[in-house]
Amino acid sequence: MANYGVTPQGFARKRLPEILSDIEADGKLVFGEGVIQTAQSPLGQWNGLAADVASRLWEVAESVYQSYDPDQAEGVRLEHLARLRLLERGDGELDEA
């Protein structure tokens, strides 16, 4: 089983195909092996919608994780991280610098 979320190597986001595969596997557990989950079936369409929503949540989680990394943070989040380290911007310093 692959590790997702925060790992020692950084954040590992679960991708849409993996999410859909997990949802379909759960569908087989709940409804049995014979359940029809093709892309054209109602359950398959519902699975696709749920996988899309879950994929977007993974993207948000990755973005939040990266916003706490000083090397990747920008704007307001970078200001907050600097304050935690008791640092302040010099006069006239902008994000571009």
CNS distance restraints for C-alpha pairs under 8 A (distance, minus, plus):
assign (resid   3 and name CA) (resid   7 and name CA) 7.24 0.50 0.50
assign (resid   3 and name CA) (resid  12 and name CA) 7.29 0.50 0.50
assign (resid   4 and name CA) (resid  11 and name CA) 7.29 0.50 0.50
assign (resid   4 and name CA) (resid  12 and name CA) 4.89 0.50 0.50
assign (resid   4 and name CA) (resid  13 and name CA) 5.92 0.50 0.50
assign (resid   4 and name CA) (resid  14 and name CA) 6.13 0.50 0.50
assign (resid   5 and name CA) (resid  11 and name CA) 5.32 0.50 0.50
assign (resid   5 and name CA) (resid  12 and name CA) 5.05 0.50 0.50
assign (resid   5 and name CA) (resid  13 and name CA) 6.04 0.50 0.50
assign (resid   5 and name CA) (resid  14 and name CA) 7.76 0.50 0.50
assign (resid   5 and name CA) (resid  62 and name CA) 7.97 0.50 0.50
assign (resid   6 and name CA) (resid  10 and name CA) 5.80 0.50 0.50
assign (resid   6 and name CA) (resid  11 and name CA) 4.52 0.50 0.50
assign (resid   6 and name CA) (resid  12 and name CA) 6.38 0.50 0.50
assign (resid   7 and name CA) (resid  11 and name CA) 5.84 0.50 0.50
assign (resid   7 and name CA) (resid  12 and name CA) 6.81 0.50 0.50
assign (resid  11 and name CA) (resid  62 and name CA) 6.41 0.50 0.50
assign (resid  11 and name CA) (resid  65 and name CA) 7.15 0.50 0.50
assign (resid  12 and name CA) (resid  62 and name CA) 7.83 0.50 0.50
assign (resid  13 and name CA) (resid  58 and name CA) 5.94 0.50 0.50
assign (resid  13 and name CA) (resid  59 and name CA) 7.08 0.50 0.50
assign (resid  13 and name CA) (resid  62 and name CA) 6.61 0.50 0.50
assign (resid  14 and name CA) (resid  18 and name CA) 6.52 0.50 0.50
assign (resid  14 and name CA) (resid  19 and name CA) 6.69 0.50 0.50
assign (resid  14 and name CA) (resid  55 and name CA) 7.16 0.50 0.50
assign (resid  14 and name CA) (resid  58 and name CA) 6.55 0.50 0.50
assign (resid  15 and name CA) (resid  19 and name CA) 6.27 0.50 0.50
assign (resid  15 and name CA) (resid  55 and name CA) 6.41 0.50 0.50
assign (resid  16 and name CA) (resid  20 and name CA) 6.10 0.50 0.50
assign (resid  16 and name CA) (resid  51 and name CA) 6.28 0.50 0.50
assign (resid  16 and name CA) (resid  52 and name CA) 6.70 0.50 0.50
assign (resid  16 and name CA) (resid  54 and name CA) 8.00 0.50 0.50
assign (resid  16 and name CA) (resid  55 and name CA) 5.51 0.50 0.50
assign (resid  17 and name CA) (resid  21 and name CA) 6.08 0.50 0.50
assign (resid  18 and name CA) (resid  22 and name CA) 6.23 0.50 0.50
assign (resid  19 and name CA) (resid  23 and name CA) 6.26 0.50 0.50
assign (resid  19 and name CA) (resid  51 and name CA) 5.67 0.50 0.50
assign (resid  19 and name CA) (resid  54 and name CA) 7.35 0.50 0.50
assign (resid  19 and name CA) (resid  55 and name CA) 7.18 0.50 0.50
assign (resid  20 and name CA) (resid  24 and name CA) 6.13 0.50 0.50
assign (resid  20 and name CA) (resid  47 and name CA) 6.70 0.50 0.50
assign (resid  20 and name CA) (resid  48 and name CA) 6.60 0.50 0.50
assign (resid  20 and name CA) (resid  51 and name CA) 5.24 0.50 0.50
assign (resid  21 and name CA) (resid  25 and name CA) 6.13 0.50 0.50
assign (resid  22 and name CA) (resid  26 and name CA) 6.20 0.50 0.50
assign (resid  23 and name CA) (resid  27 and name CA) 6.18 0.50 0.50
assign (resid  23 and name CA) (resid  47 and name CA) 6.52 0.50 0.50
assign (resid  23 and name CA) (resid  51 and name CA) 7.35 0.50 0.50
assign (resid  24 and name CA) (resid  28 and name CA) 6.41 0.50 0.50
assign (resid  24 and name CA) (resid  37 and name CA) 7.06 0.50 0.50
assign (resid  24 and name CA) (resid  47 and name CA) 7.09 0.50 0.50
assign (resid  25 and name CA) (resid  29 and name CA) 6.51 0.50 0.50
assign (resid  26 and name CA) (resid  30 and name CA) 6.28 0.50 0.50
assign (resid  27 and name CA) (resid  31 and name CA) 5.82 0.50 0.50
assign (resid  27 and name CA) (resid  32 and name CA) 7.41 0.50 0.50
assign (resid  27 and name CA) (resid  35 and name CA) 7.48 0.50 0.50
assign (resid  28 and name CA) (resid  32 and name CA) 4.68 0.50 0.50
assign (resid  28 and name CA) (resid  33 and name CA) 5.02 0.50 0.50
assign (resid  28 and name CA) (resid  34 and name CA) 7.46 0.50 0.50
assign (resid  28 and name CA) (resid  35 and name CA) 6.35 0.50 0.50
assign (resid  29 and name CA) (resid  33 and name CA) 7.31 0.50 0.50
assign (resid  31 and name CA) (resid  35 and name CA) 6.04 0.50 0.50
assign (resid  36 and name CA) (resid  41 and name CA) 6.84 0.50 0.50
assign (resid  36 and name CA) (resid  43 and name CA) 7.23 0.50 0.50
assign (resid  36 and name CA) (resid  44 and name CA) 7.43 0.50 0.50
assign (resid  37 and name CA) (resid  41 and name CA) 6.02 0.50 0.50
assign (resid  37 and name CA) (resid  42 and name CA) 7.74 0.50 0.50
assign (resid  37 and name CA) (resid  43 and name CA) 5.53 0.50 0.50
assign (resid  37 and name CA) (resid  44 and name CA) 4.21 0.50 0.50
assign (resid  37 and name CA) (resid  45 and name CA) 7.96 0.50 0.50
assign (resid  37 and name CA) (resid  47 and name CA) 7.83 0.50 0.50
assign (resid  38 and name CA) (resid  43 and name CA) 7.71 0.50 0.50
assign (resid  38 and name CA) (resid  44 and name CA) 5.01 0.50 0.50
assign (resid  38 and name CA) (resid  45 and name CA) 7.84 0.50 0.50
assign (resid  39 and name CA) (resid  44 and name CA) 4.77 0.50 0.50
assign (resid  39 and name CA) (resid  45 and name CA) 5.69 0.50 0.50
assign (resid  39 and name CA) (resid  48 and name CA) 7.59 0.50 0.50
assign (resid  40 and name CA) (resid  44 and name CA) 6.41 0.50 0.50
assign (resid  40 and name CA) (resid  45 and name CA) 6.53 0.50 0.50
assign (resid  41 and name CA) (resid  45 and name CA) 6.17 0.50 0.50
assign (resid  42 and name CA) (resid  46 and name CA) 6.20 0.50 0.50
assign (resid  43 and name CA) (resid  47 and name CA) 6.05 0.50 0.50
assign (resid  44 and name CA) (resid  48 and name CA) 6.18 0.50 0.50
assign (resid  45 and name CA) (resid  49 and name CA) 6.27 0.50 0.50
assign (resid  46 and name CA) (resid  50 and name CA) 6.17 0.50 0.50
assign (resid  47 and name CA) (resid  51 and name CA) 6.02 0.50 0.50
assign (resid  48 and name CA) (resid  52 and name CA) 6.13 0.50 0.50
assign (resid  49 and name CA) (resid  53 and name CA) 6.36 0.50 0.50
assign (resid  50 and name CA) (resid  54 and name CA) 6.18 0.50 0.50
assign (resid  51 and name CA) (resid  55 and name CA) 5.97 0.50 0.50
assign (resid  52 and name CA) (resid  56 and name CA) 6.32 0.50 0.50
assign (resid  53 and name CA) (resid  57 and name CA) 6.40 0.50 0.50
assign (resid  54 and name CA) (resid  58 and name CA) 6.33 0.50 0.50
assign (resid  55 and name CA) (resid  59 and name CA) 6.37 0.50 0.50
assign (resid  56 and name CA) (resid  60 and name CA) 6.30 0.50 0.50
assign (resid  57 and name CA) (resid  61 and name CA) 6.17 0.50 0.50
assign (resid  58 and name CA) (resid  62 and name CA) 6.17 0.50 0.50
assign (resid  59 and name CA) (resid  63 and name CA) 6.19 0.50 0.50
assign (resid  60 and name CA) (resid  64 and name CA) 6.18 0.50 0.50
assign (resid  61 and name CA) (resid  65 and name CA) 6.16 0.50 0.50
assign (resid  62 and name CA) (resid  66 and name CA) 6.14 0.50 0.50
assign (resid  63 and name CA) (resid  67 and name CA) 6.11 0.50 0.50
assign (resid  64 and name CA) (resid  68 and name CA) 6.86 0.50 0.50
assign (resid  65 and name CA) (resid  69 and name CA) 7.23 0.50 0.50
assign (resid  66 and name CA) (resid  72 and name CA) 5.99 0.50 0.50
assign (resid  66 and name CA) (resid  73 and name CA) 6.65 0.50 0.50
assign (resid  67 and name CA) (resid  72 and name CA) 6.21 0.50 0.50
assign (resid  67 and name CA) (resid  73 and name CA) 4.51 0.50 0.50
assign (resid  67 and name CA) (resid  74 and name CA) 7.21 0.50 0.50
assign (resid  67 and name CA) (resid  77 and name CA) 6.38 0.50 0.50
assign (resid  67 and name CA) (resid  78 and name CA) 7.79 0.50 0.50
assign (resid  68 and name CA) (resid  72 and name CA) 7.66 0.50 0.50
assign (resid  68 and name CA) (resid  73 and name CA) 6.23 0.50 0.50
assign (resid  68 and name CA) (resid  77 and name CA) 7.19 0.50 0.50
assign (resid  68 and name CA) (resid  78 and name CA) 7.99 0.50 0.50
assign (resid  68 and name CA) (resid  81 and name CA) 7.24 0.50 0.50
assign (resid  69 and name CA) (resid  73 and name CA) 5.73 0.50 0.50
assign (resid  70 and name CA) (resid  78 and name CA) 6.55 0.50 0.50
assign (resid  70 and name CA) (resid  81 and name CA) 6.89 0.50 0.50
assign (resid  73 and name CA) (resid  77 and name CA) 5.99 0.50 0.50
assign (resid  73 and name CA) (resid  78 and name CA) 5.13 0.50 0.50
assign (resid  74 and name CA) (resid  78 and name CA) 5.02 0.50 0.50
assign (resid  74 and name CA) (resid  95 and name CA) 7.07 0.50 0.50
assign (resid  75 and name CA) (resid  79 and name CA) 6.48 0.50 0.50
assign (resid  75 and name CA) (resid  95 and name CA) 6.70 0.50 0.50
assign (resid  76 and name CA) (resid  80 and name CA) 6.31 0.50 0.50
assign (resid  77 and name CA) (resid  81 and name CA) 6.24 0.50 0.50
assign (resid  78 and name CA) (resid  82 and name CA) 6.15 0.50 0.50
assign (resid  79 and name CA) (resid  83 and name CA) 6.28 0.50 0.50
assign (resid  79 and name CA) (resid  88 and name CA) 7.94 0.50 0.50
assign (resid  80 and name CA) (resid  84 and name CA) 6.36 0.50 0.50
assign (resid  81 and name CA) (resid  85 and name CA) 6.58 0.50 0.50
assign (resid  82 and name CA) (resid  86 and name CA) 6.18 0.50 0.50
assign (resid  82 and name CA) (resid  87 and name CA) 4.90 0.50 0.50
assign (resid  82 and name CA) (resid  88 and name CA) 6.44 0.50 0.50
assign (resid  83 and name CA) (resid  87 and name CA) 5.44 0.50 0.50
assign (resid  83 and name CA) (resid  88 and name CA) 6.72 0.50 0.50
assign (resid  89 and name CA) (resid  93 and name CA) 6.05 0.50 0.50
assign (resid  93 and name CA) (resid  97 and name CA) 6.52 0.50 0.50
